Structures are given as structure tokens and as C-alpha cells.
Amino acid sequence: MPENNKIVIKKYPNRRLYNTAISAYITLEELSNLIKEDYNIIVIDAKTGEDLTRVTLTQIILEHESKGYSLLPLEFLKQIIKLYDNNLSSVFNAYITHSMDYFKKNENSMQEFMSSTGGGNFLFTNNWTKMWEDYSKKNADFMEAMLKNMSGLNPSSNNKKDK
């Protein structure tokens, strides 16, 4: 595989995917595994050169969802659809990007905590409740900081009355 972790995948009109790093056709499942291994994947239309990365990654998500994984809540999907014609779509994009970065940074500590509780009953422990409260507080602080950075405004000041 390439040293810089970047792999160009060519998508052909017959929907086949060609991994240029190994000169072989691959399946969507194999592409999914490359992403899980932190390869930087770029999918291009073999004929036109158009970037098909978003569409192809969405297709992987759809396949996982259709297999019963249900990672994306129904209400979340509905809200995404509503945001397509909304002037807040760029704010949502930035929020999701920053939230995923934040989640990824805290993923190991959350997994360690769940392991330390012995598995199945972690949702009902006081430690879990405390950890979730702390996580929620940090997420709220993160959201406020992100909004400040994006707009130059302090969102909490909008709720305070002038004295």
C-alpha cells in the first residue's frame, strides 16, 4: 500500500471498483476495510475523472444499514434530509466534522470504561451515568466553543438580559 495512506479507487461504468495501489478490483466490503484501516480513500469515475468519494462512502453506509447495523438513528436521518435545502447546512457540516473529531479523541477512554464495567451492565452503573454527564458537559462546551469560532459571537450571551 502507498506510504502516505492515500489510495485512488477508480469506479467503472459497470460499478466495479479498481484499487490503483494494488492493481486489482475490490468490493465495497474491501473498500470499507481500507477505510477502517485509516487509508485516505479517493474514488474517481474512471471515464470522467469526477470525484465519487462521497457517493461511494454513502453507498457503504447504506449497505451496512441494510444489514441491520442501525448506527444512524431515524430522527438523525430525517434531520439530514431537512438540512439539504437549509442555510444551516454548512454549520451542520462543520458541527458533525468537529463532533466526530471529538468523539474519536475520546473513543479509547469510553471503550476502556465499558471494558472495566464487565460488559453488559455498564449502562446501569453510577459510573456510567457520571461519565455520560461529563461527556455531555464537555460536548456542550465544545459546541459553544465551535459556534464562537465559526461566528465570532458568544452564543450564551444571546440568552442574557442586559442589565
Backbone torsions as a table, in degrees:
resi	resn	phi	psi	omega
1	MET	NA	156.1	-178.2
2	PRO	-61.7	148.1	-178.3
3	GLU	-65.8	-36.7	-176.2
4	ASN	-85.8	9.3	178.0
5	ASN	66.9	11.4	179.3
6	LYS	-97.9	127.3	178.4
7	ILE	-126.9	128.9	175.6
8	VAL	-96.3	126.2	177.2
9	ILE	-110.5	128.4	176.5
10	LYS	-98.5	129.9	177.9
11	LYS	-104.7	124.0	-177.3
12	TYR	-94.7	160.9	-178.4
13	PRO	-55.2	-27.8	178.7
14	ASN	-81.8	11.7	177.3
15	ARG	73.3	7.7	177.9
16	ARG	-78.9	147.3	-179.0
17	LEU	-109.5	129.8	-177.9
18	TYR	-116.1	117.4	178.6
19	ASN	-83.3	109.6	-176.8
20	THR	-70.9	-19.2	-179.2
21	ALA	-72.9	-31.6	-178.6
22	ILE	-117.2	2.7	-180.0
23	SER	52.3	54.4	180.0
24	ALA	-152.7	153.4	174.7
25	TYR	-76.1	145.5	179.2
26	ILE	-132.4	164.2	177.5
27	THR	-95.6	168.7	174.5
28	LEU	-60.9	-36.0	178.9
29	GLU	-63.8	-41.5	177.5
30	GLU	-66.8	-38.1	175.8
31	LEU	-62.8	-43.0	176.7
32	SER	-58.0	-42.8	179.0
33	ASN	-64.2	-37.8	176.6
34	LEU	-61.7	-40.2	178.6
35	ILE	-65.1	-42.4	178.2
36	LYS	-62.7	-26.1	177.5
37	GLU	-88.1	11.2	176.6
38	ASP	68.0	28.7	171.8
39	TYR	-78.8	143.8	176.6
40	ASN	-86.7	103.2	-173.7
41	ILE	-96.7	134.4	172.8
42	ILE	-127.7	125.6	-179.3
43	VAL	-109.9	125.3	179.2
44	ILE	-124.1	149.9	174.7
45	ASP	-70.8	123.9	-176.2
46	ALA	-63.1	-28.1	-176.5
47	LYS	-88.4	-45.7	-172.6
48	THR	-102.3	-18.5	-176.3
49	GLY	82.2	2.5	-179.9
50	GLU	-63.8	141.4	178.0
51	ASP	-75.3	116.4	-179.3
52	LEU	-111.2	16.6	-174.6
53	THR	-59.5	-51.8	-179.0
54	ARG	-57.8	-46.2	-177.7
55	VAL	-63.2	-42.1	-178.1
56	THR	-69.6	-41.1	178.3
57	LEU	-66.6	-36.4	175.8
58	THR	-63.8	-37.6	178.1
59	GLN	-62.9	-39.5	177.2
60	ILE	-62.7	-43.6	179.0
61	ILE	-61.5	-45.0	179.0
62	LEU	-59.5	-41.0	179.1
63	GLU	-64.5	-42.0	178.0
64	HIS	-64.0	-43.9	-179.9
65	GLU	-63.0	-39.4	-179.0
66	SER	-70.4	-18.2	177.3
67	LYS	-87.7	3.6	174.3
68	GLY	97.0	10.2	-179.9
69	TYR	-68.9	-36.5	176.3
70	SER	48.8	48.7	178.2
71	LEU	-73.4	-35.3	-176.7
72	LEU	-96.0	115.9	179.7
73	PRO	-62.2	148.1	-178.5
74	LEU	-56.5	-44.2	179.8
75	GLU	-63.5	-35.9	177.2
76	PHE	-62.7	-45.2	179.3
77	LEU	-62.1	-41.4	177.8
78	LYS	-61.9	-42.0	179.9
79	GLN	-65.7	-36.9	176.9
80	ILE	-61.0	-46.1	179.4
81	ILE	-59.4	-42.6	179.8
82	LYS	-65.0	-29.4	-176.9
83	LEU	-79.8	-12.5	-178.1
84	TYR	-60.5	-34.9	179.4
85	ASP	-106.3	23.4	-174.4
86	ASN	-108.7	144.1	179.6
87	ASN	-72.7	-5.2	177.1
88	LEU	-92.5	5.1	-176.9
89	SER	-59.5	-37.2	178.9
90	SER	-70.2	-33.3	176.2
91	VAL	-66.7	-43.1	178.6
92	PHE	-61.7	-43.9	178.6
93	ASN	-57.5	-47.0	179.7
94	ALA	-64.8	-41.3	179.9
95	TYR	-61.9	-47.7	-179.5
96	ILE	-63.3	-43.0	179.0
97	THR	-59.6	-49.3	179.9
98	HIS	-67.5	-37.2	178.6
99	SER	-64.6	-40.9	178.2
100	MET	-66.2	-38.3	175.5
101	ASP	-60.6	-44.9	179.7
102	TYR	-64.2	-44.9	178.7
103	PHE	-60.4	-44.6	-178.4
104	LYS	-62.0	-39.4	179.1
105	LYS	-63.8	-31.3	-176.5
106	ASN	-101.1	0.0	-175.9
107	GLU	-60.0	-44.7	-177.6
108	ASN	-63.3	-42.5	-179.4
109	SER	-66.4	-35.7	177.3
110	MET	-67.7	-40.9	178.5
111	GLN	-65.5	-40.6	177.7
112	GLU	-61.7	-42.5	179.6
113	PHE	-62.8	-46.3	-179.1
114	MET	-62.4	-37.4	177.8
115	SER	-65.9	-39.0	-176.8
116	SER	-69.5	-18.7	180.0
117	THR	-87.4	-2.1	177.7
118	GLY	87.2	11.1	173.8
119	GLY	100.5	-111.1	-166.5
120	GLY	-55.0	-35.2	-172.5
121	ASN	-96.1	12.9	-175.4
122	PHE	-61.7	-29.0	-177.8
123	LEU	-67.0	-20.4	-173.5
124	PHE	-104.6	8.0	-179.3
125	THR	-90.5	153.4	175.4
126	ASN	-63.6	-34.0	179.1
127	ASN	-62.5	-40.2	179.6
128	TRP	-63.6	-44.4	-180.0
129	THR	-60.2	-45.6	179.2
130	LYS	-63.2	-44.6	-179.3
131	MET	-62.3	-42.9	-179.2
132	TRP	-65.8	-38.4	176.5
133	GLU	-61.6	-44.4	178.5
134	ASP	-62.8	-43.8	179.7
135	TYR	-62.3	-43.8	179.9
136	SER	-63.1	-41.0	178.4
137	LYS	-63.4	-45.7	178.7
138	LYS	-62.6	-38.6	179.5
139	ASN	-65.7	-40.2	177.5
140	ALA	-64.2	-43.0	177.1
141	ASP	-62.3	-41.0	178.7
142	PHE	-61.8	-45.0	-179.4
143	MET	-62.6	-43.2	179.4
144	GLU	-62.1	-44.0	178.9
145	ALA	-64.1	-39.9	179.4
146	MET	-64.0	-43.2	179.1
147	LEU	-64.4	-37.2	176.6
148	LYS	-61.3	-45.5	-178.7
149	ASN	-65.3	-36.8	-176.8
150	MET	-75.8	-36.2	-172.3
151	SER	-114.0	-12.6	-176.4
152	GLY	75.1	7.4	-179.6
153	LEU	-109.5	157.2	174.1
154	ASN	-99.3	105.3	-175.3
155	PRO	-60.3	-32.2	-177.6
156	SER	-72.3	-21.8	179.9
157	SER	-72.4	-20.0	179.2
158	ASN	-69.6	-19.9	-177.4
159	ASN	-94.5	-8.1	-176.6
160	LYS	-93.4	138.0	178.3
161	LYS	-84.0	144.3	176.2
162	ASP	-68.4	138.7	-179.5
163	LYS	-92.5	NA	NA
